[in-house]
Amino acid sequence: MDHYRVVRESQAALQATIDFGSKQLASLGWQSAPGSEADREIANTEVGSAGPWGDRPPRTAYAASNLMMTAVLDDLCSLRKILDDTMPVMGPTIVSRSAIEIASTVWWLMEPRIGVRRRVCRELVVSLTSARRAKQVAEGMQNTGYHLSRPEISAAVSDALQQEADVLRRISDLGIAPATGGKFDPKIENEQASNATEATEALLRAAAPINAPPGTVYRVYSAVMHGELYGLMNFMTLGVSSTGGPVLHWHLPPDVLDSTVQITIVAFQQVYQRIAKVLGWSPLPGDLWDAKIRKIYLQGPRGN
């Protein structure tokens, strides 16, 4: 596999995905089509202890997904920028792992046909976990007194300490039973998020070949991220020194780069399809983008 061809194809495929994603997902409101799942969820008849739900709870779930997809697109932009004839060896894999993990949460949150109550409970699971993580960090800063050194840090600590109470109040106001489960693994009604590895495997399973373990690529990327020897050895190639003896070269194999970019694009594709289905968006833009990606990999990018 030729390194330079992989770089050019990866650059073209990522740019096409960034252009498509930025256009399709840029709207802060993520407008739902009439008669779509989202349209029905917005018009829900759920009633909580504070009164009718209204459109805010489901819109909050869509807003959380929007925020996370903004981060996924940012990772795609980062991946595109570090691609060159020469590039950091570990960089593409590390950025790809971030994009896939974030995308897996959106994939779970935007599952079609689950109904407004389950979707809102999933958003509350994500928000409560995040709030408790933020509180853990804030308490650590508070215990050291570091937050007192600058007003803006003190304000951020105060905000982080309040987030959990805000989420718990939302749960109560919506008439949903209190969260159970672990502190960082909460369960709200019957909704509980999987760990990162399981969530990513679920995301990739739909697109992976039948004979390919869906979590294999992710597990290797995770190993790279955490400095596991078996992960880092993917970047070592046996060569011959000037004296004729064996020597190991630290480099980025083209097949690793190719699979890194393609699996990241696949993750984006799977999540976008779910978002489009729930919001009732036309499949045409996604089909055109998919055709462009296939053309890039079949024929190579034009002008290179």
N, C-alpha and C positions, 0 to 999 in steps of 0.2 A: 504494500500500500504506500503510495507516494505522499510524503509529508506535505509538500507544497500544494498538491491537489486537495488534500484533506483540509488544509488551512483555507484555501479559496472557497471550497464548497461550504465549509462551516461558517465563514464570514457571510456569504450570500444567504444561507438558510437562516442564520440568526438575524440578519438585517431585515429579511422579509417578515420574520416572526415579530420583531420589534415594531416594525411599521404597522403591521396588521393589528397587533395587540394594543398599541397606543391609540389607534383609531377606534377600535371596537370597544375598548374598555375604559376610555378616557372620561366618559360622562360620570359625574359624581352621583347622579340620581339613578343610573342604570334603569332606564325606562322600560317597564314591562308592557308587552303587547296585550291588547284586549283578549280576554279569554284564556290567557296563559296561567300556568300554576301560580306565578308570582302575583298576577292580577287577582286571583281568587284568594291568595293568602293575605294580600293587602286589605281585601274586603271581608276579612274573617268576622265571625260572630262570637269569638271567645270572650268570656267575661271573667275578670279576676276580682280580688278583694278591693281593688281601687277603682273598679268599674270596667266598662268594655275596653278590650285591648286597643282597638283601632289599628291604624297602619304602622305605628311606630315600632313595635317589636319585630315584625318581619323585615321592615326597612333597616333596622339595626343589624340584622343578620346579613342583609345584602351589603350594607356599608362596611361591615367587618371583612367580608369577602373581597370587596373592592379594594380596601386598604392592603390586604395581603397580596392581591394580584398586582398592585402597584409595586410592591416589593419584589415580586417575581420578575416583572418587566425590568426593574432596576438591575436585578441579577443578570438578566439576559444582556442588558447593555454593558454591564461589567465584563461578562464573558466575551462579548464581541470586541471590546476595546483591548483585551489582553491577547487576542489572537493575532499573530504575526508570524513571519518566517522564523523568527526566534521569539521565545516567550518563556515565562516562568514554568517550570516543570509541573509543580503542584497546583498552580493557580486555577486552571480550568476545572479541575476536579473539585476543589474546595468551593468555588462559586456555584458549580452545578449542584452540589449537595444542598446548599442553602436554598436554591430555587426549587428543587424537588421536594424538600421537606415542607416549605411554606405552601407549595401547591397542593400537597397531600391533605393539609388541613382544609383548604378551600374545597377540594374534591369531596371530602366528608360532609362539610357544611352545606354544600349545594347539591346534595343527592336529590334526584327527581322523585316525585311521587311520595314524599314522606309526610306532607301536610305541614300546616303552619305551626302546630304545637311542637312537633318533633324538631322542626328547624330552629324555632326559638330556643328550645331547650339545648340544642347543640351549640348555639351561639353563646348561651349562658355558661355552658361547660367551658368553652374556649375563654370567655371573658373572666370567669371565676379563677381558672387556673392561672391566667396571666396576672390577675390582680394579686393573687397570693404569692406569685413569684416576685412581683414588684414590691410587695410588702416585705418579703424576706430580705431583699436588697436594701430597702429603706431602713429596716430595723438594724441591719449591720452597720450602715452609715451613722445611724442615730446613736448606737452603742459606743461608737468611737468618738462621737462629737464632731466628726468631719463636716457634717451638714451645717454647723454653726459658722463655718469660715466664710461662706458666701451666701447672700440672701437668695439668689436664684436656686442654689442647691437646696437650701432649707425649704423653699417653696415646693420644689420637686419632691422632696422627701415627704412633706405633708400631704401632697396630692397622692403619692403612692400608698401612703398609710390609709388613705380614705377609700381607695378603689374597691377593696373587698366589701366594705360596708355598703357601698353604692350598688354593687351587683346583688348582694343579698337582699337589699331593699327591693330591687327590681323583681327578683324571684317571688318575694312575698306579695308585692303589688299585683303580680300577674296571676296569683292564686295557684302557684306551682309549689309542690311539696319541697321542703328544705333539702339541700344537697346532702348526699351520703357519700360513701367511698373515702378514699384517701385524701389527704390535704392537697396534694398536687395531682390527684387522679380522681376528681369528683365525678359523681354520678347524679344526674338530675332527671327525675322520672326514670325512664329506661335508657337514657342517652349517656354514653361514656366514651370518651375519645381513646383510640388505640395509641400505643407508643409510636415513636417516629418510624421505627423499622417496619412495624406491622401496617401503619398507615400508608407508607410508601409502597409496600408490596401490594396493598389493595389498589392503589392508584395505577400501578404499572401492570397489574395482572391483566386488565382488559386489552392492553395493546401488545403484550409480550407474546412471542410464539408459544404454542402449546407445550413444546418440549423445553422451554427456557424457564428456569426458576425466576420469578419476577423480582425477587429481592436480591439476586446475586450482584448486580451492578451496584445497587445502593450499599450493600454490605462492604464491598471493596472500597467505595468512596468514603464510607464511614471509617474504615480502617486507615485510610490515608489521612483523614482529618485528625484522628486520634493517635497517629504515629505508630500504628501497629506494623511490625516488621513485614508481615505478609502483604500489607497494602503498599508499603514503600518500595518493596522489591519489584513492583510493577514498573518502576522507573529505572531499574538497573539492567543493563545489557552487557553480556560478556563479549569482550573484544580482545584484540592482541596488541600488546605494547610494542614500542620501537625495538625492544630487545627480543621480541618473539614470545614473551611470556603473557599469561592471561591478565586481563585488566577489566574492571567493571566501569562502565560509562553511565553517568546519571543523565537521563534524557527523557523526553516525552515521546513514547512510541506513537506513530500515527494512528494505529488502530484504537489505542486508548483515547486519543483526542477525538477521533471520529465517533466512538460510542458515547463519549461524554456529552458531546453536543447533541447528538441525535436523541439520546434518552431524555435530555432536558427539554428538547422541543416536543417530544412525545408527551411528557408530563404536562407541559403547557396546553397541548392539544386536548388531552383528556379532560382537563379542568374547564377549558373554554367550552367544550361541547356540553358539559353539564350546566354551566351558567346560561348558555344560549337556550338550552332546552327549558329550564325553569322560567326564564324571562320571556320565552316565546319568540326569540329573535329569528329572523330568516336564516336558513342554513346556507344560503348562497355565498355570503362573504367568507365563511369558514371553508366551504368547498373550493372556492377560488384560491384561497391561501394554501390549502392542502395540495391542490394541483401544482401550485408554484413550487412548493417544497419538493414534491416528487420529481418535478422537472429538473430542479437544481441537482438532485442526487443521481438522476438518470443520465443527464446530459452535461452536467457541470455548469457553473455560472457563466453567463455571457460576458464577453469582454476580458476574459482572463486566459 
